């Protein structure tokens, strides 16, 4: 069984969903230390004047785990939705997803950062991209150890035989430890994904998955993994 272990992120880019699609089980790693000014709380959308940051205000405390981070006020939800609607209202497939995202931002108060991020990732992956990967949460398991030892413990408890890591981990992962645990190790390198029709040229690839959904609709999967053939 192929597994990936990654922290939840706010409306992540298409590469995040490419990794989800590449494995059998995707484990949200949200019982690790929270870091500020990171993808946990922010991402970019494409605006007329270039990429625009959307940031969830949760403060700067780093003495807590990701799943412990509370969202104490909800005014940002309306602001984020207003920015999304303003910049994508004329996108070809915006209307196809409008009801869902309007409900997420306007009809529900999200007390937990992890809960909010995981909900969006799961729904986008399964309902909009047709991904059949199983989702789990690291809190379901009693993993032990720190850093790489904890990753291996988590993989063993999940019954994984193959760990698919992001490319940035090459600098600190020790392949011998995975070999000793009888777990195959590989890296998911993000390719240069093909460009797609996008509002407000020039094309900007490093933006939230929302951009791809609103501009390409049901063809979004092609621009993530389908183009590989």
N, C-alpha and C positions, 0 to 999 in steps of 0.2 A: 504494500500500500504506500503510495506516494503522498507525502505530507509537506505542508509549508506552515511555518509559525511566524506570524507577523503581528505587530501592534495595530490596533484599529486606527483608522485615519478618517478625517472629515472629507466627504465627497472626493475620494482620491482620483488620481489620474488613471488613464487606461491601462498602464503597465501593471498596476495593482490587480486589476481584474484579469489581466493576462496570466499572472501568477496563480490566481485562484483557479482559472480554467485548466492550468497545467497539472493540477494535483487532484488526488482523490479526496483528501481531507484538508481543510484549511482551518488552522487553529488561531484564534485571536489571542494574542499574548498581552493581555491587559492587566496582569498582576505583577507588573514591573514598574520601576520608577517613572513617574511623569516628568517630562521635559518641556520647557516652555519654548515658544517661538518655533514650533515644530509642526509636522503634518497632522498631529493629533487634533489641533485646534484651528487649522487654517488651510486654505487652498485658494487657487486663482481661477477666475473666470475671464472670458475674453470680453472686453469692453471696447467701445468705439475708439478710445485713445490708448488702447493697449491692455495688457493683463491687469486685473484688479483683484486685490486681496479681499477675501472674506474671512474674518477671524471671530471665533467664538470667545467671548470674554470670560475667562475662568480664573484670572489672577495669575500670580507668579510663584506660587508655592511649589517647591519641588520635593518637600518632605512627605510625599504621598504617592500611592500607586495610581496608575491610570484609572482603574475602575473605582477609585475613591474620589476622583475629581467631580465636584458638584457644579452644576450650572445654577447659580443662585438668582439670576434674573432673566427674563425672557424677551426683553425689548429687542435684542439682537435678531431674534427670529423674524420679526416683521421687517426689519431693515435688510436682512439677507435676502428675503423673498422679494422685496421691492427691487433690489439690485439685480437679482436673477431675472425677474419679469421684465425689467426695463431693458436689459441688454440682450435678452433672448426672445422677447415677445414676438418678434418678426421672423424667428428661425422656422424653417419648414416643418419641424415636427414638435414644436413647443407645445401645441395644443394637445398632443397625444399624451403628454406627461404632466400637464398643468394641474389637473385635479389631484393627483397623488402628492406632488410636491407642495401645493398650496395647503393640503391637509396636514402635511408634516410640519410645515413652518407656522401655520396660522391656527390650527385647531388642537394642538397638543403641546403641553409644557414639558420639556425634557429636563428632569432633575439631574441626570447623570450623563457625563460626556461619553463614557464607554457605551452606555445603552443607546444613545442617539447615533453614534458612529456605526455601531454594529448593525443597528436596524437598517440604516440606509444602505450599507454595503450588502447586506444579505438580500434586501429587496431588489436593489438594482441588479445584482448578479443573477438572481433566480428568475425574477419576473420580467426584467427588461432585456437581459442578455442571454437568457436561456441556459445558464450554467447549472450543471447538476451536481457539482462538488458538495460534499458534506461539510457543514460548518460546526465547529466545536469551540469551546472557550477553555483556556488554560486553567481556569478556576475549577473546572470539572475534575481535574486530576490532582493527585498529591505528589507533584514533582518535587524532587529534592536536589540539593546542590546549588551552585551559583554559575552564572554565565553558561559556558558550553556544557558543563556537567548537567545543568538543569535542562537545557535543550534536549540532550540525549535521554535524560530521565523521562521527559515529557513525551518524546517520540516512542520510547519503549512502552510507556503506559497506554499510549494511543494505539499501539499495535502497528506502528509504521516500520516498513523495511527500507524506505528510501526517503531521504530528506532533500527537498529542493529549496535551496537558499537563494536569497537575493545576491546580486554580484558584489555589493559593497562588503559582504562578510568575508571575502577572500583574504583580506588583510589580517584577520584575527582568528579564523577558524583553523583548528588543527585536524587535518583529515585523518590522522592516525587514531584519534579518539573515536571517530565514527567507525573506522575499520575494526577497532577492537570491540566495539559494541555490535558489530555485524549489521551496520546500517549504511546503505549506499548513500553517497553524497554527490550531489550535482548542483550546478549553479544555473539559475534562470537569468540569462543575459538579455536585457531589453534591446530589441533591434531598433533600427530607424523605421518607425511605423510609417505607413504611407499617409500622405496628406489627404485631406477630405475637404469638401466644400465648407467654408467657414465664413461667418460674418466678419466684417471689418478686416480686410487684408492689411498687411501680409499675414501669412499663415503662422500661427503660434501653436506648437505641439505640446508645450508644458503647461497644460491647464486641466481643470477638473473633468471627470467623465461626463459631467452635465453638458459640456460643450459638444462632445461627440454625439450624445443622445439627441440633443435638440436639433442638431444639424443633419444627422443621418438616419435617425429613427431605427427601424428594423435592420438597417445595414450596418449598424455599429459593430456587430460581431466581426464583420468582414475586415474592418479597419483595425481590429485588435489581433485576431488570430486567423481569421478566414483567408486572408490574402496569401498566407504561406502555402496554401494548396494542400 
